[in-house]
């Protein structure tokens, strides 16, 4: 960040520059895209006036502080005003992203989704009965039948053991087998 100093009726000393660089450097956490800053220090009779202007992409922040006897107190007052504006800017950007980001939904859709969730949560699980003919076949034949069909499982009577058996598709493409004892 480029920091420019100006003094009117006052000399900008190394100590004042160091203090300002330290304080302005801490403002980077609120708006990391600050490009330059202009700091004007004035001495008017019995009053110290400090004006801080920060410029960045889509950002211009100005703060002024004045103090009767102490230049450093005037610096703190100006920096606090700028810091307060930057915090508001940061919060505005964060809220904007939260409301209008990629995953954001319009309020009507949010309300509909909430109602659907409540409705589904209040429902009791239901059991759907389907009856089918249990055909006697070998495990290899059942595996081939499962591959040809769209179902994820198949109930059949194992030809070798004459017991009811279930063959099902696994996520990795293989088949699993459940047989009764």
N, C-alpha and C positions, 0 to 999 in steps of 0.2 A: 504494500500500500504506500502510495506517495503522500507524504505529509508536508504541507506548506505552512510556514509560520509568517505572520505579519505583526509588527509591533507599532502602535501609534502612541507616541509620548512615553514609550517604555522600551527598554532593551530586552530582547528575548535571550536569556542566558542559557548556558548548557544544562544547568539543573532544571530549569523550567521545561526545556525541550525533552529531557530524559523523562520527567514526570508525565508530560503529555503523551509521549510515545508509549509509555507503560499503560496509561489509562485508555488511550485510543486502541492500542493493540488488543486489549481485553474485549473490545466491542466486536471483534471479528467473529466470535462465537454466535452472535445473534444474526449477523448478515455476512457470511463469508465472501460475498462478491463485492465488497467495498473496494473501489478502485483508488480513490484519492480523498484527502481531507484537507480542508482549509481552516486554519485556526488564526483568529485575529485577537490580539491582546491589546487592550486600551487602558490608558490611565487618564481619567477625567477628574480634575481637582482632587477630591477625596474618595473617588470611587474607581475600583478596578472592574472592568467589563471584559468578559471572554465570550467570543462567538465561535462556535464549532459547526462546521458544515461538512457532512459526509456525502460523497457521491459514489454511486454504484449503478449497476445495471438495473434499470427501472426503479431507482431509489434515490431520493434526495432528502436528507435529514438535517434539520437545523436546530441548534440549541444555544441559548444565551444565558449566561449567569453573571451576576454582579454582586460585589461584596465591598463593604466600606473600607476595611483595613487590610484584608488578606487576599493576595493574588491566588493562592492555592485553593482557598475556599470558593472563589469565583470559578476556577477551573472545575472543581468538583461539581458545583451547581450546574454548569453548562454540560458537563459529561453525563450527569445523572438525567438531565432532560433528554439528551440524545439517546441514552441507554433505554429510557422508558419508551421512546418512539420506536426504537429497534425491536424491543420486546413485543410491542403491539404488532409491528409488521411481521415478525416471525410467527406469532400466534395466528395472525390473519392468514398467512400462507399455509400453515399447518391445517387450520380449520377448512380452508378452501379445498385442500387436497383430500381431506377426509370426506367432505360432502360431495365433491365432484370428481373423485378419482376413478380409476378403472373399475373398482368393485362397487362403486356407489350405485344405488338404485333410487328412482323417483319415490317420493313419499307414498303415493298410491300403491305402488308395487310392494313397498316395505310393509304397509298395513295389510295387504292381501296375504303376503307371506306369513305374517304374524298370525293372522286368523287361521290360515291353513295349518300351521304348526299346532295351534291350540286345538283345533278340530281333530287332527291326527293323534295328538297326545291323549285326548279324552276318549278315543275309540278303544274298544276292547279288541284284542286280536281275534280274528275269525279263522275258522278251519274250513277249507274248501275240499269237498270229497270228490274224487274222480275214481271211477271204477274202470278197469281194463281187463282184458283177457290175459292171463299169465300163461305164456306159451313155453313148453319145454324146449330148450335149446342148449347148445354148448356155450362155454364162456367165450370162445373165439367168434362164434356166430353172433352172440350178443354184442361183442365189441364192434364187429362190423356193422351191425344194425344201428348201434349208437352213433357211429361215424356217419352213416348215411342220413340219419334223421337230424332234426333241429333240437331235439330234447337234450337236456343236460344229464338225464339219468334214464335208466330202463330197468323195469322189474320183470324178472323171468324165472322160470323154474329150471334149475340146473339139471340137465339131462343125466349127468353122472351120479348126482346125489339125490335127485328128486326133491330138493328143498328150495324154498323161495330165496332168490338172490337178487341183489341190486348192483348194477354196474353204473358208474358215474364218471363224468369228465372232470379232470383236474385242470388247474390253471396252466400248467406247463404242457398240456396236450396229451398227457398219459391218461389212463383210466384207473379208477379205484373199484374195488369189489367188496361188497358186504354180503355175507352169507349166514343163514341161520344155522344153529347147531341142533 
